[in-house]
């Protein structure tokens, strides 16, 4: 026994007790995380499958005031990501079919390149959509802002939102806060891209519900 232990044995005992308590707490925390992982991961997977499945819709018919492309990532070279390109390509096809006179492209500028709306517009022009048919909303940084800022750009009442399958339900949820009638259509991405997107979408739903950045009061103010 050293001199400190001889003079103050209660100090050494207290340190040992605290060390034992901390060890037990760490062990308990690991056990809790393990249980949450074992129970939560299958639930997470199941919810991801459900979210993706709910976004699978038949091809739309009828007429709309505008076809809206939900914003998505732009690559460092300024080109639309594969997901965004698929959305724009499908939306342009619906426009060619005469479903709406306007093609609205949403999404602000991210870390690099042009805004999502500008990158989408560049591709839409290559697909034959004239500037007169394009509406660009290039300020938003989220799905909710896609809807809110687009509302200020046109008197659209009935819209068709084109996005990925896993994103359809949240798009409909948010756009209905600002537009009278909203229909969603989801393009189908390759399996791995769709799986990653669906997993993120579940987390996005949880985050929005937990933090409440959206209001249950329906408002059409931009």
WOQUI-V82111 format. One record per pair of residues at least 4 apart in sequence whose ideal C-beta (glycine too) atoms are under 8 Angstrom apart, sorted by sequence separation. I is the first residue (numbers start at 0). J is the second residue. If there is no record, write none. Layout:
i=I j=J
i=I j=J
This chain:
i=0 j=4
i=1 j=5
i=2 j=6
i=3 j=7
i=4 j=8
i=7 j=11
i=8 j=12
i=9 j=13
i=10 j=14
i=11 j=15
i=12 j=16
i=13 j=17
i=14 j=18
i=15 j=19
i=16 j=20
i=17 j=21
i=18 j=22
i=19 j=23
i=20 j=24
i=21 j=25
i=22 j=26
i=23 j=27
i=24 j=28
i=25 j=29
i=26 j=30
i=27 j=31
i=28 j=32
i=29 j=33
i=30 j=34
i=31 j=35
i=32 j=36
i=33 j=37
i=34 j=38
i=35 j=39
i=36 j=40
i=38 j=42
i=39 j=43
i=40 j=44
i=41 j=45
i=42 j=46
i=43 j=47
i=44 j=48
i=45 j=49
i=46 j=50
i=47 j=51
i=48 j=52
i=49 j=53
i=50 j=54
i=51 j=55
i=59 j=63
i=73 j=77
i=74 j=78
i=79 j=83
i=80 j=84
i=81 j=85
i=82 j=86
i=83 j=87
i=84 j=88
i=85 j=89
i=86 j=90
i=87 j=91
i=88 j=92
i=89 j=93
i=90 j=94
i=91 j=95
i=92 j=96
i=94 j=98
i=108 j=112
i=113 j=117
i=114 j=118
i=115 j=119
i=116 j=120
i=117 j=121
i=118 j=122
i=119 j=123
i=120 j=124
i=121 j=125
i=122 j=126
i=124 j=128
i=128 j=132
i=129 j=133
i=140 j=144
i=141 j=145
i=142 j=146
i=143 j=147
i=144 j=148
i=145 j=149
i=146 j=150
i=147 j=151
i=148 j=152
i=149 j=153
i=162 j=166
i=163 j=167
i=166 j=170
i=167 j=171
i=168 j=172
i=169 j=173
i=170 j=174
i=171 j=175
i=172 j=176
i=173 j=177
i=174 j=178
i=188 j=192
i=189 j=193
i=190 j=194
i=191 j=195
i=192 j=196
i=193 j=197
i=194 j=198
i=195 j=199
i=196 j=200
i=197 j=201
i=198 j=202
i=199 j=203
i=200 j=204
i=201 j=205
i=202 j=206
i=203 j=207
i=204 j=208
i=205 j=209
i=206 j=210
i=207 j=211
i=214 j=218
i=0 j=5
i=73 j=78
i=74 j=79
i=79 j=84
i=93 j=98
i=94 j=99
i=108 j=113
i=113 j=118
i=123 j=128
i=124 j=129
i=128 j=133
i=139 j=144
i=150 j=155
i=162 j=167
i=188 j=193
i=207 j=212
i=4 j=10
i=73 j=79
i=74 j=80
i=78 j=84
i=93 j=99
i=108 j=114
i=109 j=115
i=112 j=118
i=124 j=130
i=138 j=144
i=139 j=145
i=149 j=155
i=175 j=181
i=187 j=193
i=207 j=213
i=3 j=10
i=4 j=11
i=73 j=80
i=107 j=114
i=108 j=115
i=160 j=167
i=174 j=181
i=3 j=11
i=71 j=79
i=72 j=80
i=79 j=87
i=94 j=102
i=106 j=114
i=107 j=115
i=113 j=121
i=139 j=147
i=162 j=170
i=188 j=196
i=71 j=80
i=106 j=115
i=107 j=116
i=124 j=133
i=136 j=145
i=139 j=148
i=72 j=82
i=73 j=83
i=105 j=115
i=106 j=116
i=123 j=133
i=138 j=148
i=139 j=149
i=160 j=170
i=171 j=181
i=71 j=82
i=72 j=83
i=91 j=102
i=104 j=115
i=105 j=116
i=160 j=171
i=170 j=181
i=171 j=182
i=71 j=83
i=90 j=102
i=104 j=116
i=136 j=148
i=171 j=183
i=70 j=83
i=106 j=119
i=120 j=133
i=136 j=149
i=170 j=183
i=160 j=174
i=68 j=83
i=71 j=86
i=104 j=119
i=120 j=135
i=134 j=149
i=168 j=183
i=104 j=120
i=136 j=152
i=158 j=174
i=167 j=183
i=69 j=86
i=87 j=104
i=167 j=184
i=68 j=86
i=117 j=135
i=134 j=152
i=167 j=185
i=68 j=87
i=104 j=123
i=116 j=135
i=134 j=153
i=166 j=185
i=116 j=136
i=117 j=137
i=158 j=178
i=165 j=185
i=102 j=123
i=114 j=135
i=116 j=137
i=157 j=178
i=160 j=181
i=162 j=183
i=164 j=185
i=68 j=90
i=115 j=137
i=156 j=178
i=157 j=179
i=158 j=180
i=160 j=182
i=161 j=183
i=162 j=184
i=163 j=185
i=164 j=186
i=67 j=90
i=83 j=106
i=114 j=137
i=155 j=178
i=156 j=179
i=157 j=180
i=158 j=181
i=159 j=182
i=160 j=183
i=161 j=184
i=162 j=185
i=163 j=186
i=164 j=187
i=66 j=90
i=142 j=166
i=146 j=170
i=156 j=180
i=158 j=182
i=159 j=183
i=160 j=184
i=161 j=185
i=162 j=186
i=163 j=187
i=164 j=188
i=145 j=170
i=157 j=182
i=159 j=184
i=161 j=186
i=163 j=188
i=102 j=128
i=66 j=93
i=142 j=169
i=146 j=173
i=150 j=177
i=66 j=94
i=142 j=170
i=145 j=173
i=146 j=174
i=149 j=177
i=150 j=178
i=165 j=193
i=104 j=133
i=108 j=137
i=145 j=174
i=147 j=176
i=164 j=193
i=102 j=132
i=103 j=133
i=104 j=134
i=106 j=136
i=107 j=137
i=143 j=173
i=146 j=176
i=147 j=177
i=163 j=193
i=166 j=196
i=91 j=122
i=101 j=132
i=102 j=133
i=103 j=134
i=104 j=135
i=105 j=136
i=106 j=137
i=107 j=138
i=142 j=173
i=146 j=177
i=165 j=196
i=169 j=200
i=66 j=98
i=83 j=115
i=87 j=119
i=91 j=123
i=95 j=127
i=100 j=132
i=101 j=133
i=102 j=134
i=103 j=135
i=104 j=136
i=105 j=137
i=107 j=139
i=146 j=178
i=165 j=197
i=66 j=99
i=73 j=106
i=86 j=119
i=90 j=123
i=101 j=134
i=103 j=136
i=106 j=139
i=107 j=140
i=143 j=176
i=163 j=196
i=59 j=93
i=65 j=99
i=68 j=102
i=77 j=111
i=78 j=112
i=88 j=122
i=94 j=128
i=105 j=139
i=166 j=200
i=169 j=203
i=62 j=97
i=63 j=98
i=64 j=99
i=65 j=100
i=66 j=101
i=68 j=103
i=70 j=105
i=71 j=106
i=73 j=108
i=77 j=112
i=83 j=118
i=87 j=122
i=91 j=126
i=165 j=200
i=169 j=204
i=62 j=98
i=63 j=99
i=64 j=100
i=65 j=101
i=66 j=102
i=67 j=103
i=68 j=104
i=69 j=105
i=70 j=106
i=73 j=109
i=75 j=111
i=76 j=112
i=77 j=113
i=79 j=115
i=83 j=119
i=87 j=123
i=91 j=127
i=61 j=98
i=62 j=99
i=64 j=101
i=65 j=102
i=66 j=103
i=68 j=105
i=69 j=106
i=70 j=107
i=72 j=109
i=74 j=111
i=75 j=112
i=91 j=128
i=107 j=144
i=176 j=213
i=60 j=98
i=65 j=103
i=67 j=105
i=73 j=111
i=74 j=112
i=84 j=122
i=88 j=126
i=94 j=132
i=169 j=207
i=176 j=214
i=59 j=98
i=73 j=112
i=79 j=118
i=87 j=126
i=106 j=145
i=73 j=113
i=78 j=118
i=79 j=119
i=105 j=145
i=173 j=213
i=73 j=114
i=77 j=118
i=176 j=217
i=177 j=218
i=178 j=219
i=73 j=115
i=79 j=121
i=175 j=217
i=176 j=218
i=177 j=219
i=72 j=115
i=79 j=122
i=105 j=148
i=176 j=219
i=71 j=115
i=105 j=149
i=177 j=221
i=70 j=115
i=73 j=118
i=70 j=116
i=103 j=149
i=70 j=119
i=103 j=152
i=103 j=153
i=68 j=119
i=101 j=153
i=103 j=155
i=101 j=155
i=103 j=158
i=99 j=158
i=99 j=159
i=98 j=159
i=93 j=159
i=93 j=161
i=65 j=134
i=70 j=139
i=143 j=212
i=150 j=219
i=143 j=213
i=151 j=221
i=90 j=161
i=150 j=221
i=70 j=142
i=89 j=161
i=69 j=142
i=148 j=221
i=147 j=221
i=70 j=145
i=86 j=161
i=69 j=145
i=86 j=162
i=86 j=163
i=67 j=145
i=85 j=163
i=82 j=163
i=67 j=149
i=65 j=153
i=64 j=153
i=64 j=154
i=65 j=155
i=64 j=155
i=67 j=158
i=69 j=160
i=71 j=162
i=93 j=184
i=64 j=156
i=66 j=158
i=67 j=159
i=68 j=160
i=69 j=161
i=71 j=163
i=64 j=157
i=65 j=158
i=66 j=159
i=67 j=160
i=68 j=161
i=69 j=162
i=63 j=157
i=64 j=158
i=65 j=159
i=67 j=161
i=68 j=162
i=62 j=157
i=63 j=158
i=66 j=161
i=89 j=184
i=63 j=159
i=69 j=166
i=89 j=186
i=59 j=159
i=86 j=186
i=69 j=170
i=85 j=186
i=85 j=188
i=82 j=188
i=67 j=174
i=81 j=188
i=54 j=162
i=54 j=163
i=55 j=164
i=54 j=164
i=82 j=192
i=54 j=165
i=56 j=167
i=81 j=192
i=52 j=164
i=54 j=166
i=51 j=164
i=54 j=167
i=51 j=165
i=53 j=167
i=54 j=168
i=82 j=196
i=50 j=165
i=53 j=168
i=47 j=165
i=50 j=168
i=63 j=182
i=59 j=182
i=59 j=184
i=56 j=182
i=58 j=184
i=56 j=183
i=56 j=184
i=54 j=183
i=56 j=185
i=55 j=185
i=54 j=185
i=55 j=187
i=51 j=193
i=51 j=196
i=51 j=197
i=47 j=194
i=50 j=197
i=48 j=197
i=51 j=200
i=47 j=197
i=50 j=200
i=47 j=198
i=50 j=201
i=47 j=200
i=47 j=201
i=50 j=204
i=43 j=198
i=46 j=201
i=43 j=201
